[in-house]
Amino acid sequence: MAAEGTGAADGAGEAFEIVREFEVEGTPAQLWAALTTGTAGWLWPMEYEPREGGAAPFGGTVTRWDPPHRLTARVEDPDGVPGQTLSQLDHTIEPRDGGRRSLLRYARSGIFTAGADTRYESAVRHADFHLHTLGQYMAYFAGRTVAFSAVNGPLASLAPDAFGRLARALGLPDDATEGARVRAQAPGGELDAVIDFRSRYFIGLRTDETLHRFFGRNHFGAPVGISVHDFGAHADAKGAELAWQDWLDHLYG
């Protein structure tokens, strides 16, 4: 994944830009769908009004709507994105391999109002994890119906060792790296999964029917979090939410 990121002082805050360029499975039309109507499959549910000038997530505005080539959205309301006076997301899609694959150029830019260094590091690391999850979605689950759940740990999960405790509670060996098949401990039983992402900040587990994402946001001053993207025929978003919330509360209780 080609990477680029900059931060520069601004009179009203700290300006930044994060740029990533990489290929994914799927046609440009399939990738466009993932970015616009399929976000619950890899990020969280979001909606775009399909026109320039239309409504975008976080109270933003669509400034470029050119399917399946270019999508840009901009938020200028300080309350729309906490800690920022400006946020812009720009996606450019190009066909590759005769249109069977797609190149995505992702650019996020804006202005942080406070705590710029921590916010920038968090934004960079979250962008890389989310975009990796997009690649997993495109390769294994694109277009499938999904049940999305997300939970956060209690305040005790702000502790410096909180994410390490989560990895141990999942039963992941310290030396289990990306690509390893594991049987992770989870509410209701084990997950027969592949570790598709692992760092000190995040863990990604992929099963035949799910993507489980674990967020070590304690490193950035926020509680540990979990999201589940369940593509199974009997997916239960509310049930998964309650089960994982109970799991987190007991882990850090």
C-alpha positions in Angstrom: 0.0 0.0 0.0 1.6 3.3 -1.1 1.5 5.7 1.8 2.0 9.5 2.2 1.1 11.7 5.1 1.8 15.3 6.1 1.0 17.7 8.9 1.6 21.5 8.8 0.8 24.3 11.2 -2.2 26.5 10.3 -3.4 29.7 11.9 -6.6 28.1 13.1 -5.1 24.7 14.0 -3.0 22.0 12.5 -3.5 21.1 8.8 -2.9 17.4 7.8 -3.3 15.1 4.8 -3.2 11.3 4.7 -2.9 9.6 1.3 -3.0 5.9 0.4 -2.9 4.2 -2.9 -3.5 0.4 -3.4 -5.3 -2.2 -5.4 -8.2 -4.3 -4.4 -10.2 -7.2 -5.8 -13.4 -6.2 -7.7 -14.5 -4.0 -10.5 -14.7 -0.2 -10.1 -18.5 -0.5 -9.8 -18.1 -3.0 -7.0 -15.6 -0.8 -5.2 -17.9 2.3 -5.7 -20.7 0.4 -4.1 -18.5 -0.6 -1.1 -17.6 3.1 -0.6 -21.1 4.5 -0.9 -23.8 1.9 0.0 -21.8 -1.0 1.5 -19.8 0.8 4.2 -21.4 -1.4 7.0 -19.4 -4.3 5.5 -16.0 -2.9 6.3 -16.3 0.4 8.2 -19.7 1.4 9.7 -23.1 2.3 8.2 -23.0 5.6 6.3 -25.2 7.2 3.7 -24.4 9.6 0.8 -27.0 11.5 -1.1 -26.1 10.4 -4.7 -25.4 13.8 -6.2 -23.0 16.8 -6.0 -24.3 19.1 -3.3 -26.0 16.1 -1.5 -25.8 15.2 2.1 -22.7 13.3 3.3 -21.8 11.6 6.6 -21.1 13.7 9.7 -23.2 16.6 8.4 -21.0 17.0 5.3 -21.6 17.7 1.7 -20.8 15.7 -1.4 -18.6 17.9 -3.5 -17.8 15.3 -6.2 -20.1 12.5 -7.4 -18.8 10.8 -10.5 -19.6 7.0 -10.3 -17.6 4.8 -10.4 -14.6 7.1 -10.6 -14.5 9.9 -8.0 -16.2 10.5 -4.7 -15.4 13.6 -2.5 -17.1 14.7 0.7 -16.4 17.7 2.9 -17.4 18.7 6.4 -16.9 22.3 7.5 -19.0 22.3 10.6 -16.8 22.1 13.7 -19.4 20.0 15.5 -19.6 17.5 12.6 -16.2 15.9 13.3 -15.0 16.3 16.9 -11.6 17.9 17.2 -11.6 19.3 13.6 -12.8 22.4 11.9 -12.4 20.8 8.5 -12.5 17.3 7.2 -12.4 16.1 3.6 -12.4 12.5 2.2 -11.5 12.0 -1.5 -11.6 8.6 -3.3 -10.4 8.1 -6.9 -11.0 4.7 -8.5 -9.2 3.4 -11.6 -9.7 0.0 -13.3 -6.8 -2.5 -13.3 -6.3 -6.0 -14.8 -8.9 -5.5 -17.5 -11.4 -4.1 -15.0 -11.4 -7.1 -12.8 -9.5 -5.3 -10.1 -9.5 -1.6 -9.0 -6.9 0.9 -7.9 -8.1 3.2 -5.0 -6.4 6.5 -4.2 -7.7 7.6 -0.7 -7.0 11.0 0.6 -8.1 12.4 3.9 -7.3 16.0 4.8 -8.4 18.6 7.3 -7.5 20.8 10.2 -7.1 19.5 13.8 -8.1 22.0 16.5 -6.3 20.4 19.5 -4.0 17.6 20.4 -2.8 17.5 16.7 0.0 15.0 17.2 -2.1 12.3 18.9 -5.0 12.9 16.6 -2.8 12.6 13.6 -1.2 9.4 14.7 -4.6 8.0 15.5 -6.0 9.1 12.1 -3.1 7.5 10.2 -3.3 4.2 12.1 -7.1 4.0 11.9 -7.0 4.8 8.2 -4.6 2.0 7.5 -6.6 -0.5 9.5 -10.0 0.5 7.9 -8.5 0.4 4.4 -7.1 -3.0 5.1 -10.5 -4.1 6.2 -11.9 -2.7 2.9 -9.5 -4.9 1.1 -10.7 -8.0 3.1 -14.3 -7.1 2.4 -13.7 -6.7 -1.3 -11.8 -10.0 -1.5 -14.2 -12.2 0.5 -17.6 -10.5 1.1 -18.3 -7.8 -1.4 -22.0 -7.2 -2.1 -23.2 -9.6 0.7 -25.8 -8.5 3.2 -24.2 -7.6 6.5 -25.2 -7.2 10.2 -23.0 -4.6 11.8 -22.3 -4.3 15.5 -19.9 -2.0 17.5 -19.2 -1.7 21.2 -16.7 0.1 23.4 -15.1 -1.0 26.6 -15.6 0.6 30.0 -13.3 3.4 31.3 -11.0 0.7 32.7 -10.1 -0.1 29.1 -8.2 3.2 28.9 -5.3 1.6 30.9 -2.0 1.3 29.0 -2.1 -2.5 29.0 -5.8 -2.8 28.1 -5.3 -4.0 24.5 -2.7 -6.5 25.5 -5.3 -7.9 28.0 -7.8 -8.2 25.2 -5.4 -10.2 23.0 -4.7 -12.6 25.9 -8.4 -12.9 26.6 -9.0 -13.9 22.9 -6.4 -16.6 23.5 -4.1 -15.4 20.7 -0.5 -16.7 21.1 2.0 -13.8 21.4 3.8 -15.2 18.3 0.7 -15.6 16.1 1.2 -13.3 13.2 -0.9 -12.3 10.2 -2.0 -15.3 8.2 -2.1 -17.7 11.1 -5.2 -19.7 11.7 -6.4 -19.6 15.3 -9.2 -20.6 17.6 -10.1 -17.4 19.3 -12.2 -17.2 22.5 -15.4 -15.3 22.0 -18.9 -15.0 23.5 -20.8 -18.2 22.8 -17.8 -20.2 21.7 -14.6 -20.2 19.7 -13.9 -18.4 16.5 -12.2 -20.5 13.8 -10.4 -17.6 12.3 -7.4 -16.3 10.3 -5.5 -13.3 11.7 -5.7 -10.9 8.8 -4.2 -8.0 10.7 -2.2 -7.6 13.9 -0.3 -4.7 15.4 0.0 -3.3 18.9 -3.0 -1.1 18.0 -5.4 -3.4 16.2 -6.3 -7.0 15.5 -8.4 -8.3 12.6 -9.9 -11.8 12.6 -11.6 -13.2 9.5 -13.9 -16.3 9.6 -15.9 -17.8 6.8 -18.8 -15.5 7.6 -17.4 -12.6 9.7 -14.9 -9.8 10.0 -14.1 -9.1 13.7 -12.2 -5.9 14.3 -10.5 -5.1 17.6 -9.3 -1.5 18.3 -6.6 -0.6 20.9 -7.9 3.0 21.1 -6.5 3.1 24.7 -3.2 4.1 22.9 -5.0 7.3 21.8 -6.9 8.2 25.0 -10.1 6.4 24.2 -11.7 3.0 25.3 -10.9 -0.2 23.6 -13.5 -1.0 20.9 -14.8 -4.0 18.9 -16.8 -4.1 15.7 -18.3 -7.2 14.0 -19.3 -7.4 10.4 -21.4 -10.6 10.1 -22.3 -11.8 6.6 -24.0 -15.1 7.8 -27.5 -16.1 7.0 -28.5 -15.9 10.7 -26.6 -12.8 11.7 -27.9 -11.1 14.8 -26.5 -7.6 15.1 -28.2 -6.8 18.5 -27.3 -10.2 19.9 -23.6 -9.8 18.9 -23.6 -6.3 20.4 -24.9 -7.4 23.8 -22.6 -10.4 23.9 -19.4 -8.5 23.1 -20.4 -5.7 25.5 -20.8 -8.1 28.3 -17.5 -9.7 27.3 -15.7 -6.4 27.5 -17.4 -5.3 30.7 -16.3 -8.6 32.4 -12.8 -8.4 31.0 -12.2 -4.9 32.4 -14.7 -5.1 35.3 
